[in-house]
Amino acid sequence: MKKKEKPMFTVRQNSAYVIKKVWDRDRYVLWLILVQIILAVALATVAIFLPATVVEQITADVPLRTMVITILSFTVALTLMHAINSYISSTMDVRRMYLRIFMNFDVLEKVITTDYASLEEKAFSDSRQKAMENLFNNNASSEQVYVTFTNLGINLLGFIVYILLLAAVNPLIMAITAVTAVLGVIARQWANKWRHTNDNMLIAPAKRTWYTQQVGSDYSLSKDIRLFGMVRWVKEVYESNLKLIYSFHRKAHGRQLVADVVAAIASFAREGIAYGFLIWLVIGGELSVDGFVLMFAAVGGFSTWVMGILNEYAQLNMHSLNICRIREFYEYPPRFKWNEGEPIAPIRGASYSLELKNVSFRYHGADTNALENINLSIKPGEKLAVVGLNGAGKTTIVKLLCGLYDPTQGQVLLNGQDIRIYNREDYYSLFTAVFQEFNILPVSISDNLTNEGKNADITRLNNCLRLAGLDEKIASLQGGIDSLLIKDVHPEAVELSGGETQRLMLARALYKDAPLLILDEPTAALDPIAESQLYEKYNELSHGRTSIYISHRLASTRFCDRIILVSDKTIAEEGTHDQLMAKGGQYAELFDIQSKYYKENVPKIDAKEGA
């Protein structure tokens, strides 16, 4: 039997959370909700008094002129209130959407500020998927909860007003009205709870349909899809998962139908008993005709308010369950210390050493370690090369040193101190890095390099571009350093070649001017000669910094002070290039294998054949 999931937050807690967010971001919404509540109840009250008043005046033989004035007065009041309510409703549509979009921004903020390691966890990905499902459109709970607040307030105030109107009616009728309304609401809550408890069934198919949509729409994959006959695969994956999503919603709607039928039967019983009782009072002479008209409308209204309170509370409960999903993602637990950690900042001219001490690391959900018992000390100002075959664990070592991962066992030390004590954001400020998969943003060249907007140091920026060998290219552009990048976003943007983009990344690394430099195979797409030249450029410009170079091409890092070879989850060999070659071990073997592909071996052409 499946254990019932207990929500992380109660309806009261989630309601308070939403109201606080509204107060912080757009408190005007709360005042508009209050006005809507008062207007709606006033409209309903005036509407039931109009026919009763007209009937009373007819039976009292009131002059026609008086009746016309009465009707016109009611009509003007109703029209004016409807107009105000309509204006507020249209205003609220925009404001509710704004509040929902702001919650989307909170999700984005969580993603870009959370621990890097969390991004690779399935639990984090699933939590984000659940949050986004409740932020996706105008019907999402993150927007509709404000409608429910309004409707619940309307029904509560209407209930109080109609209780006062119906004080003379038999309390038994009011009790029957309330009980039958409760039955319908209980049935709807049963349907809503099933949806919340089983919404895990939606995560995997929703992810797969999203993924296949991205694959089918990705221009860079369009050639592979056509050449390798992947069209059918994309369609089959999409359709099969769409069926799973449909199956879930069909089951949920089936339960909702049962709940609606129960509510309809309860409503029929409620209306029949109440109206029958009023008719009996009129026949017995205990209620006047105009009183009957008023009470007839009031009983119907009372049942509507009772039903509304319970239905809207059930709706609020459903929204609360969905808001739990959003808040659970917001509060996904961090691994590292952030604001509560010790502050640290790069100091110009200071020396920084790094050390991995008895470090083992296992990826989340994996059965075995990716690294085992790594011990590595990097001296201040040292140039270290990390080499090895693809998948050996080179990048994992770098991510541990950068603080992107936390060791499963052991410690990462900065100047002898465990980096866990530091504010992790401050720790990141010590590093500048160029990774294999780098990205440029759809902003200006200046903003890509500095991320400082108008506060950028233009002199320093131009000097970094000159050192990176990109100054002439930028000077040739019409917009110079203010030229935009990424044509998909800006049609007028410039396009840089692959080599120019890599030089742009070099300039960015130089501009940050951090004491620790990481180069994680940023030139993997280049040929060996171009890669070696670019590494030499990095070496020339990184003088005095502690630098770590990662490459699967062994010849590119011969200039480094020390080379470590990662193999079989550990550091298999270390030393200078000459020392490792003299040792004749795995490094020497790999170097010889790789060098064969880059030696010139052009066959000679016979002079007669060439004539």
MISE-678182 format. One line per 5 residues: number of its first residue (from 1); their letters; for each residue y, x, z of C-alpha. Coordinates in nm, 3 decimals. Layout:
// residues N
NUM	A	Y X Z; ...
//
This chain:
// residues 611
1	MKKKE	0.000 0.000 0.000; 0.338 0.137 -0.103; 0.562 0.224 0.191; 0.892 0.038 0.177; 1.191 0.261 0.118
6	KPMFT	1.460 0.229 0.380; 1.813 0.251 0.239; 2.013 0.551 0.359; 2.317 0.329 0.437; 2.359 -0.028 0.556
11	VRQNS	2.563 -0.300 0.384; 2.834 -0.257 0.648; 2.847 0.120 0.599; 2.863 0.094 0.222; 3.129 -0.178 0.237
16	AYVIK	3.341 0.038 0.467; 3.287 0.336 0.235; 3.398 0.143 -0.074; 3.702 -0.004 0.104; 3.808 0.344 0.223
21	KVWDR	3.776 0.479 -0.131; 3.990 0.192 -0.262; 4.249 0.250 0.007; 4.268 0.618 -0.086; 4.282 0.565 -0.463
26	DRYVL	4.440 0.227 -0.532; 4.513 0.026 -0.216; 4.700 -0.231 -0.427; 4.354 -0.362 -0.523; 4.291 -0.477 -0.165
31	WLILV	4.614 -0.679 -0.159; 4.526 -0.835 -0.494; 4.182 -0.933 -0.362; 4.346 -1.102 -0.062; 4.582 -1.298 -0.289
36	QIILA	4.291 -1.401 -0.513; 4.098 -1.531 -0.211; 4.389 -1.744 -0.088; 4.468 -1.876 -0.438; 4.107 -1.971 -0.514
41	VALAT	4.065 -2.171 -0.193; 4.406 -2.334 -0.239; 4.309 -2.438 -0.594; 3.980 -2.587 -0.475; 4.149 -2.772 -0.186
46	VAIFL	4.427 -2.916 -0.403; 4.168 -3.019 -0.663; 3.971 -3.235 -0.416; 4.283 -3.394 -0.268; 4.423 -3.501 -0.608
51	PATVV	4.164 -3.772 -0.695; 4.149 -3.894 -0.333; 4.529 -3.925 -0.320; 4.541 -4.113 -0.653; 4.268 -4.355 -0.538
56	EQITA	4.452 -4.411 -0.210; 4.779 -4.490 -0.394; 4.600 -4.726 -0.635; 4.436 -4.921 -0.351; 4.770 -4.927 -0.163
61	DVPLR	4.949 -5.071 -0.470; 5.198 -4.778 -0.482; 5.462 -4.800 -0.763; 5.365 -4.634 -1.091; 5.666 -4.398 -1.073
66	TMVIT	5.547 -4.264 -0.739; 5.196 -4.213 -0.874; 5.329 -4.024 -1.176; 5.540 -3.799 -0.953; 5.237 -3.734 -0.731
71	ILSFT	5.015 -3.643 -1.026; 5.285 -3.423 -1.180; 5.339 -3.244 -0.849; 4.968 -3.169 -0.816; 4.951 -3.063 -1.182
76	VALTL	5.248 -2.825 -1.155; 5.104 -2.670 -0.839; 4.762 -2.626 -1.001; 4.911 -2.484 -1.322; 5.128 -2.235 -1.135
81	MHAIN	4.838 -2.116 -0.918; 4.608 -2.088 -1.222; 4.870 -1.879 -1.403; 4.912 -1.641 -1.109; 4.536 -1.616 -1.064
86	SYISS	4.484 -1.546 -1.435; 4.740 -1.265 -1.428; 4.583 -1.108 -1.120; 4.234 -1.134 -1.273; 4.339 -0.949 -1.589
91	TMDVR	4.510 -0.682 -1.378; 4.203 -0.646 -1.159; 3.977 -0.589 -1.462; 4.163 -0.269 -1.544; 4.189 -0.152 -1.183
96	RMYLR	3.819 -0.209 -1.114; 3.729 -0.008 -1.423; 3.962 0.269 -1.309; 3.788 0.283 -0.970; 3.443 0.299 -1.134
101	IFMNF	3.555 0.579 -1.366; 3.683 0.769 -1.064; 3.334 0.745 -0.913; 3.202 0.895 -1.239; 3.444 1.179 -1.178
106	DVLEK	3.292 1.222 -0.830; 2.950 1.262 -0.996; 3.092 1.525 -1.231; 3.252 1.705 -0.937; 2.918 1.705 -0.754
111	VITTD	2.738 1.849 -1.057; 2.986 2.132 -1.116; 3.020 2.224 -0.747; 2.663 2.185 -0.623; 2.439 2.483 -0.566
116	YASLE	2.323 2.624 -0.899; 1.959 2.615 -0.788; 1.983 2.239 -0.728; 2.056 2.182 -1.098; 1.698 2.292 -1.175
121	EKAFS	1.537 2.062 -0.919; 1.372 1.741 -1.033; 1.487 1.564 -0.715; 1.849 1.645 -0.798; 1.807 1.537 -1.158
126	DSRQK	1.641 1.210 -1.054; 1.911 1.140 -0.796; 2.179 1.195 -1.058; 2.000 0.963 -1.302; 1.991 0.685 -1.042
131	AMENL	2.360 0.734 -0.965; 2.460 0.722 -1.332; 2.263 0.401 -1.391; 2.499 0.237 -1.141; 2.813 0.382 -1.299
136	FNNNA	2.733 0.328 -1.665; 2.930 0.017 -1.763; 3.152 -0.269 -1.645; 2.853 -0.460 -1.505; 2.754 -0.175 -1.276
141	SSEQV	2.764 -0.225 -0.900; 3.034 0.040 -0.869; 3.270 -0.202 -1.046; 3.124 -0.545 -0.968; 3.123 -0.484 -0.592
146	YVTFT	3.496 -0.565 -0.590; 3.422 -0.898 -0.760; 3.167 -0.967 -0.489; 3.416 -0.880 -0.215; 3.656 -1.130 -0.371
151	NLGIN	3.397 -1.404 -0.413; 3.256 -1.354 -0.064; 3.606 -1.378 0.082; 3.675 -1.693 -0.119; 3.355 -1.857 0.002
156	LLGFI	3.413 -1.760 0.364; 3.769 -1.896 0.368; 3.662 -2.207 0.176; 3.380 -2.264 0.423; 3.625 -2.254 0.716
161	VYILL	3.872 -2.492 0.546; 3.600 -2.742 0.450; 3.446 -2.731 0.797; 3.776 -2.864 0.924; 3.781 -3.136 0.654
166	LAAVN	3.423 -3.245 0.728; 3.456 -3.252 1.107; 3.397 -3.630 1.105; 3.076 -3.610 0.894; 2.736 -3.613 1.061
171	PLIMA	2.655 -3.250 1.162; 2.296 -3.305 1.045; 2.418 -3.326 0.684; 2.601 -2.998 0.723; 2.289 -2.839 0.876
176	ITAVT	2.068 -2.961 0.589; 2.323 -2.828 0.341; 2.321 -2.487 0.509; 1.938 -2.463 0.542; 1.867 -2.552 0.178
181	AVLGV	2.128 -2.298 0.068; 1.958 -2.029 0.279; 1.623 -2.089 0.103; 1.775 -2.012 -0.235; 1.940 -1.697 -0.110
186	IARQW	1.622 -1.566 0.054; 1.442 -1.604 -0.278; 1.715 -1.409 -0.459; 1.707 -1.132 -0.199; 1.332 -1.102 -0.252
191	ANKWR	1.393 -1.047 -0.625; 1.671 -0.793 -0.565; 1.465 -0.590 -0.317; 1.178 -0.560 -0.564; 1.415 -0.415 -0.823
196	HTNDN	1.556 -0.160 -0.577; 1.217 -0.056 -0.437; 1.067 -0.002 -0.784; 1.362 0.149 -0.971; 1.182 0.485 -0.976
201	MLIAP	0.981 0.335 -1.264; 1.297 0.356 -1.476; 1.383 0.723 -1.422; 1.132 0.897 -1.651; 1.160 0.658 -1.950
206	AKRTW	1.539 0.650 -1.917; 1.553 1.030 -1.927; 1.321 1.045 -2.229; 1.514 0.787 -2.429; 1.837 0.973 -2.354
211	YTQQV	1.676 1.303 -2.455; 1.540 1.169 -2.785; 1.882 1.022 -2.863; 2.036 1.365 -2.809; 1.768 1.536 -3.019
216	GSDYS	1.809 1.289 -3.304; 2.188 1.322 -3.296; 2.204 1.700 -3.259; 2.324 1.853 -3.584; 2.176 2.193 -3.493
221	LSKDI	1.827 2.035 -3.480; 1.860 1.826 -3.796; 1.694 2.089 -4.018; 1.389 2.122 -3.792; 1.349 1.745 -3.766
226	RLFGM	1.336 1.711 -4.142; 1.142 2.025 -4.236; 0.874 1.984 -3.969; 0.830 1.607 -4.000; 0.959 1.527 -3.652
231	VRWVK	1.120 1.194 -3.747; 0.809 0.997 -3.657; 0.773 1.186 -3.327; 1.134 1.109 -3.227; 1.088 0.740 -3.311
236	EVYES	0.753 0.711 -3.131; 0.880 0.879 -2.813; 1.192 0.664 -2.812; 1.010 0.336 -2.880; 0.729 0.398 -2.629
241	NLKLI	0.975 0.469 -2.348; 1.195 0.178 -2.453; 0.889 -0.045 -2.403; 0.846 0.090 -2.050; 1.211 0.011 -1.973
246	YSFHR	1.169 -0.338 -2.120; 0.852 -0.391 -1.915; 1.036 -0.308 -1.593; 1.322 -0.547 -1.671; 1.078 -0.820 -1.775
251	KAHGR	0.902 -0.797 -1.437; 1.236 -0.798 -1.256; 1.357 -1.099 -1.454; 1.031 -1.283 -1.384; 1.094 -1.253 -1.012
256	QLVAD	1.455 -1.357 -1.065; 1.334 -1.670 -1.245; 1.113 -1.763 -0.949; 1.412 -1.717 -0.719; 1.631 -1.936 -0.942
261	VVAAI	1.371 -2.215 -0.945; 1.351 -2.212 -0.564; 1.731 -2.225 -0.547; 1.743 -2.518 -0.793; 1.490 -2.724 -0.593
266	ASFAR	1.681 -2.655 -0.271; 2.007 -2.758 -0.439; 1.855 -3.086 -0.562; 1.736 -3.174 -0.211; 2.071 -3.081 -0.059
271	EGIAY	2.286 -3.284 -0.299; 2.058 -3.591 -0.281; 2.059 -3.610 0.098; 2.435 -3.550 0.135; 2.547 -3.796 -0.132
276	GFLIW	2.300 -4.060 -0.016; 2.442 -4.038 0.334; 2.803 -4.084 0.212; 2.707 -4.387 0.002; 2.538 -4.537 0.310
281	LVIGG	2.861 -4.489 0.510; 3.067 -4.671 0.242; 2.821 -4.961 0.224; 2.832 -4.987 0.602; 3.211 -5.002 0.597
286	ELSVD	3.247 -4.681 0.796; 3.419 -4.495 0.513; 3.703 -4.607 0.281; 3.690 -4.567 -0.096; 3.952 -4.290 -0.102
291	GFVLM	3.775 -4.131 0.197; 3.449 -4.145 0.003; 3.612 -3.971 -0.295; 3.752 -3.699 -0.067; 3.428 -3.652 0.130
296	FAAVG	3.214 -3.668 -0.184; 3.412 -3.377 -0.326; 3.427 -3.201 0.011; 3.049 -3.218 0.066; 2.991 -3.080 -0.283
301	GFSTW	3.247 -2.810 -0.213; 3.099 -2.735 0.128; 2.753 -2.683 -0.020; 2.912 -2.462 -0.285; 3.084 -2.252 -0.016
306	VMGIL	2.765 -2.219 0.191; 2.561 -2.134 -0.115; 2.836 -1.899 -0.226; 2.846 -1.712 0.105; 2.472 -1.655 0.101
311	NEYAQ	2.453 -1.574 -0.269; 2.747 -1.338 -0.254; 2.605 -1.168 0.052; 2.277 -1.127 -0.135; 2.479 -0.988 -0.424
316	LNMHS	2.663 -0.757 -0.186; 2.328 -0.645 -0.048; 2.214 -0.563 -0.403; 2.536 -0.374 -0.473; 2.492 -0.192 -0.144
321	LNICR	2.143 -0.078 -0.246; 2.284 0.051 -0.575; 2.579 0.220 -0.404; 2.321 0.389 -0.180; 2.190 0.556 -0.496
326	IREFY	2.538 0.684 -0.578; 2.608 0.805 -0.225; 2.266 0.969 -0.198; 2.360 1.180 -0.497; 2.705 1.260 -0.357
331	EYPPR	2.540 1.374 -0.034; 2.254 1.570 -0.189; 2.212 1.847 0.071; 2.354 2.192 -0.012; 2.151 2.509 0.028
336	FKWNE	2.442 2.746 0.079; 2.744 2.769 0.305; 3.069 2.674 0.142; 3.382 2.602 0.347; 3.197 2.674 0.670
341	GEPIA	3.096 3.024 0.553; 3.287 3.342 0.632; 3.570 3.405 0.381; 3.553 3.708 0.157; 3.773 3.818 -0.132
346	PIRGA	3.761 4.105 -0.380; 3.973 4.401 -0.272; 4.106 4.632 -0.543; 3.961 4.981 -0.502; 3.701 4.872 -0.245
351	SYSLE	3.337 4.981 -0.277; 3.060 4.724 -0.302; 2.688 4.788 -0.273; 2.415 4.532 -0.338; 2.061 4.524 -0.206
356	LKNVS	1.750 4.311 -0.244; 1.543 4.360 0.070; 1.179 4.248 0.065; 1.275 3.966 -0.170; 1.027 3.717 -0.308
361	FRYHG	1.129 3.413 -0.508; 0.951 3.097 -0.619; 1.109 2.836 -0.843; 1.128 2.486 -0.700; 0.803 2.301 -0.766
366	ADTNA	0.618 2.613 -0.887; 0.279 2.712 -0.747; 0.330 3.089 -0.758; 0.612 3.337 -0.704; 0.824 3.457 -0.994
371	LENIN	0.911 3.775 -0.800; 0.727 3.942 -0.513; 0.850 4.189 -0.252; 1.142 4.330 -0.452; 1.334 4.615 -0.291
376	LSIKP	1.638 4.735 -0.481; 1.956 4.915 -0.368; 2.256 4.940 -0.602; 2.520 5.194 -0.500; 2.895 5.134 -0.535
381	GEKLA	3.007 5.216 -0.891; 2.649 5.257 -1.016; 2.551 5.143 -1.364; 2.206 4.987 -1.341; 1.996 4.870 -1.634
386	VVGLN	1.730 4.603 -1.581; 1.475 4.600 -1.863; 1.141 4.443 -1.935; 0.965 4.195 -2.157; 1.091 3.840 -2.195
391	GAGKT	0.991 3.631 -1.894; 0.941 3.933 -1.668; 1.202 3.811 -1.417; 1.511 4.014 -1.515; 1.748 3.717 -1.515
396	TIVKL	1.598 3.589 -1.190; 1.688 3.917 -1.020; 2.043 3.890 -1.150; 2.079 3.530 -1.030; 1.961 3.636 -0.687
401	LCGLY	2.218 3.915 -0.677; 2.492 3.677 -0.795; 2.401 3.428 -0.523; 2.302 3.158 -0.769; 1.953 3.153 -0.616
406	DPTQG	1.848 3.199 -0.256; 1.536 3.413 -0.193; 1.222 3.232 -0.088; 1.164 3.532 0.138; 1.377 3.836 0.219
411	QVLLN	1.751 3.898 0.198; 2.028 3.972 -0.049; 2.277 4.211 0.112; 2.637 4.293 0.025; 2.751 4.614 0.193
416	GQDIR	2.463 4.565 0.436; 2.548 4.201 0.525; 2.329 3.903 0.435; 2.525 3.705 0.177; 2.417 3.376 0.342
421	IYNRE	2.694 3.420 0.597; 2.969 3.408 0.336; 3.152 3.119 0.175; 2.949 3.104 -0.147; 3.249 3.027 -0.367
426	DYYSL	3.427 3.333 -0.227; 3.115 3.541 -0.292; 3.116 3.432 -0.658; 3.472 3.565 -0.690; 3.334 3.920 -0.652
431	FTAVF	3.145 3.891 -0.982; 3.239 3.877 -1.345; 2.954 3.805 -1.583; 2.864 3.756 -1.946; 2.537 3.569 -1.986
436	QEFNI	2.309 3.536 -2.285; 2.398 3.170 -2.322; 2.775 3.175 -2.293; 3.004 2.889 -2.383; 3.363 2.851 -2.490
441	LPVSI	3.564 2.545 -2.391; 3.761 2.313 -2.622; 4.092 2.452 -2.494; 4.322 2.733 -2.602; 4.212 3.096 -2.627
446	SDNLT	4.440 3.173 -2.334; 4.283 2.907 -2.114; 3.932 3.019 -2.213; 4.012 3.370 -2.095; 4.221 3.305 -1.785
451	NEGKN	4.168 2.946 -1.664; 4.520 2.975 -1.525; 4.726 2.767 -1.769; 5.097 2.853 -1.761; 5.037 3.092 -1.471
456	ADITR	4.840 3.335 -1.689; 4.958 3.696 -1.697; 5.032 3.727 -2.071; 5.082 4.105 -2.062; 4.747 4.154 -1.890
461	LNNCL	4.584 3.902 -2.124; 4.706 4.081 -2.438; 4.591 4.414 -2.295; 4.240 4.272 -2.236; 4.230 4.143 -2.594
466	RLAGL	4.333 4.488 -2.718; 4.065 4.663 -2.511; 3.806 4.416 -2.641; 3.915 4.485 -3.000; 4.025 4.128 -3.062
471	DEKIA	4.403 4.169 -3.060; 4.446 4.191 -3.439; 4.234 3.880 -3.495; 4.432 3.676 -3.241; 4.763 3.803 -3.382
476	SLQGG	4.660 3.679 -3.728; 4.617 3.322 -3.602; 4.909 3.085 -3.644; 4.892 2.975 -3.281; 4.806 3.317 -3.139
481	IDSLL	4.663 3.298 -2.789; 4.752 2.927 -2.780; 4.517 2.850 -3.071; 4.262 2.583 -2.983; 3.885 2.634 -3.009
486	IKDVH	3.593 2.396 -3.092; 3.649 2.193 -3.408; 3.426 1.910 -3.282; 3.702 1.827 -3.035; 4.012 1.960 -3.214
491	PEAVE	4.003 1.933 -3.597; 4.281 2.193 -3.616; 4.089 2.442 -3.400; 4.003 2.792 -3.523; 3.647 2.918 -3.556
496	LSGGE	3.547 3.261 -3.434; 3.246 3.452 -3.563; 2.958 3.539 -3.333; 3.084 3.894 -3.284; 3.439 3.774 -3.221
501	TQRLM	3.316 3.523 -2.965; 3.128 3.798 -2.782; 3.442 4.010 -2.777; 3.624 3.706 -2.639; 3.370 3.699 -2.355
506	LARAL	3.432 4.070 -2.298; 3.807 4.002 -2.274; 3.740 3.720 -2.027; 3.529 3.950 -1.810; 3.803 4.215 -1.821
511	YKDAP	4.074 3.966 -1.730; 3.891 3.853 -1.416; 3.875 4.218 -1.310; 3.608 4.158 -1.044; 3.443 4.461 -0.878
516	LLILD	3.088 4.361 -0.977; 2.998 4.325 -1.346; 2.686 4.147 -1.475; 2.578 4.152 -1.842; 2.269 3.938 -1.890
521	EPTAA	2.159 3.993 -2.250; 2.487 3.865 -2.398; 2.408 4.041 -2.726; 2.051 3.919 -2.778; 2.143 3.763 -3.113
526	LDPIA	2.286 4.090 -3.250; 2.101 4.367 -3.425; 2.016 4.674 -3.212; 2.297 4.891 -3.349; 2.564 4.626 -3.293
531	ESQLY	2.423 4.561 -2.947; 2.432 4.928 -2.856; 2.792 4.959 -2.976; 2.902 4.658 -2.773; 2.724 4.786 -2.462
536	EKYNE	2.898 5.120 -2.505; 3.225 4.928 -2.517; 3.138 4.753 -2.190; 3.041 5.088 -2.039; 3.373 5.242 -2.142
541	LSHGR	3.579 4.955 -1.998; 3.381 4.903 -1.677; 3.458 5.244 -1.530; 3.446 5.241 -1.150; 3.276 4.902 -1.120
546	TSIYI	2.926 4.836 -0.997; 2.762 4.721 -1.320; 2.426 4.565 -1.400; 2.305 4.548 -1.759; 2.006 4.335 -1.855
551	SHRLA	1.832 4.380 -2.187; 1.491 4.351 -2.345; 1.594 4.627 -2.590; 1.537 4.950 -2.402; 1.748 5.174 -2.628
556	STRFC	2.069 4.978 -2.558; 2.100 5.088 -2.196; 2.032 5.462 -2.214; 2.385 5.534 -2.090; 2.313 5.378 -1.746
561	DRIIL	2.278 5.584 -1.429; 1.944 5.425 -1.353; 1.696 5.197 -1.525; 1.444 4.968 -1.359; 1.153 4.812 -1.548
566	VSDKT	1.049 4.467 -1.423; 0.685 4.377 -1.480; 0.416 4.177 -1.301; 0.673 4.014 -1.069; 0.801 4.341 -0.928
571	IAEEG	0.981 4.665 -1.012; 0.713 4.863 -1.191; 0.916 5.176 -1.275; 1.263 5.318 -1.212; 1.463 5.627 -1.304
576	THDQL	1.685 5.758 -1.582; 1.584 5.716 -1.944; 1.467 6.077 -1.967; 1.271 6.055 -1.643; 1.093 5.738 -1.751
581	MAKGG	1.012 5.879 -2.093; 0.875 6.196 -1.933; 0.662 5.985 -1.703; 0.484 5.835 -2.002; 0.432 5.500 -1.837
586	QYAEL	0.501 5.143 -1.941; 0.870 5.209 -2.015; 0.786 5.495 -2.253; 0.521 5.285 -2.423; 0.758 4.991 -2.476
591	FDIQS	1.036 5.224 -2.596; 0.807 5.380 -2.858; 0.688 5.039 -2.978; 1.043 4.907 -3.014; 1.178 5.222 -3.181
596	KYYKE	0.926 5.193 -3.467; 1.103 4.884 -3.600; 1.441 5.057 -3.622; 1.344 5.388 -3.786; 1.421 5.421 -4.152
601	NVPKI	1.108 5.435 -4.362; 1.227 5.383 -4.718; 0.963 5.465 -4.982; 1.065 5.726 -5.240; 1.112 5.608 -5.599
606	DAKEG	0.979 5.816 -5.882; 1.258 5.943 -6.108; 1.078 5.824 -6.416; 1.020 5.478 -6.267; 1.386 5.452 -6.180
611	A	1.504 5.554 -6.525
//
